[in-house]
Amino acid sequence: MGTAPTLPGTLRADPVPVRVLRHASVLGTWEMARRGPHPALAGLIGEYCGYIEESTVPVRRRQVAERRVVLLISFGDPIRLHTLPGVDAPDETVSFVAGLHNGPTVTEHVGVQAGVQVDLTPLGAYTLLGLPMAELVDRIVPFEELAGGAAGFGRELPERLACAATWDERFALLDAVWTRRLAEGPVPRPEVVRSWELLEASRGCVGVAQLADETGWSRRHLTAHFRREVGLPPKAAARLLRFRHAVGLLGSPAPPGLAMLADVCGYYDQAHLNRDFRDLAGCTPTAYLAALRPDGAGVEG
């Protein structure tokens, strides 16, 4: 795709490359366009992923527990949600935000799906959405509720994205929306930021006592503020980061054996790894690997 023009209300910057992948097989056809956010949003947003998918049969995907807060802004057909008990979610929606989860969700659709997924870091979501992240844990909130509340970025955003001519234009529009929110949203406490950075850098292998020593806070004080601004308490966040490290290695071109995977990712043993996969992915590591769809199209549900 070419260089994005300057749209009204968008942020101009040096072009960020858009990576486009297209797939066609008996599984269906899809296009995915990915790029990172504007440099001003580094550390707040992981990536934008635009997608167009057509299917004549129901497509079910297993959405395993994520270390990101996922905002899905869709201009396609509705999506059915199949969640675990205890998860607050509608049965069907179009656009939504999903907070950090303690387990998997299955999505299902038939027909045309099109939209943009915005992967927000938990602290980025705290600032850009303007909400305590603890309010989103194990919840899937329809976009219209969020857009009309504290986030205040407008219910018209899905229509504006749908009307844009290229992925470049869509991503530039999102950059402008989030840059405005950056100046308006709450700022996380430095101690919480430092704790999250240490957990991420260690992939979940730093204990709460070490985080408390690093920040000078008591464990109780740290846990309360961390949970408000990240969503999960530090111990649960560490578990999620270890799991996501394992998921990333398992989906690599040459995944390690399960015993080595458990050791590399900080699990006590392979049984510990299997338990976390059953809780956070709803299946064993072997079943997860077998369910991966080609060309980055997720996990079969």
C-alpha positions, 0 to 999 in steps of 0.5 A: 500500500502507498503512503497515507494521505493526511486526513482531517483530524489525523496525525501526520508522521513518517510512514510506518510500513504496513505488512499485508498477508492474503490467504485462500484455501478450503478454510476460506479467504482472508486478508490481514494488514498489520503495523505498529502504532505511531511512535508517540504511542510506543509502549501503549499499543502493541500493534494494529491488525486490519482484517477481511475474512469471507466464509460460507461455513461457521468459523470458530476460533479459540481466543486464549488468555492474552497479555493485551487488552483487545479492542475489536472495531468491526464493520462486518457481521456480528460475532457470537461469543461462547465464554466460560462461567463467570465471564461477563459478556453478551451472547453476540456483538459486533465491536467490543473491548476484552479485558485480561481474562483468566481463561479462553473464549470461543468466537464464532461467525459466518459470512464476512468479517472486517475490521481492525483489532487494536492490541493495547498494553494493560497500562496503555488501556488504562490511559487510552480507555480511561478506565480502571483495568480491574473493571474489565477483567473477565469482561467483554464490553460492547464498543458502544458502551465504551465509546459513550463512557469514559473513553469518549472517542466516539460511536462513529469510529467504526463507520469512519474506519469502514469508509476509509479507502486503505489500511494506511488511512485506517491506521492513521485515523486510529493514531490520531484518536489515540494521540488525543486520548494520550493527552486526556487519560490518566497516567499510571503510577511509576511504581506500577509501570516499573513492576509491569516492566520487570514482569514483562522483561522476565516473562513472569519470572519475578516474584511479588516480594521482589517487585515490592522491594524494587518499588519500596511499597508493601506487597499489599499496597503494590497489589492494590494499585497494580490490580487497579491499573493493570487489571490482575494482581501481580501474581496472576499477571506473572502467570499470564506472561509465562503462559504467553511466552509458552504460547509464542514458543509453541507457535514458532517454526521449530517449537521445543519439546514440552519438557524443555518448553516448561523449563524455559518458561519458568514452570516447575515441570511439564504437569504445571505447564499442562495445568496452566494451558488447560486453565488459560487455553482450555486445552493441552499444549499439544491440542493447541499446536494442532489447532493453529490455523495457517498464516496467523489466522488464530486457533480453531475453536 
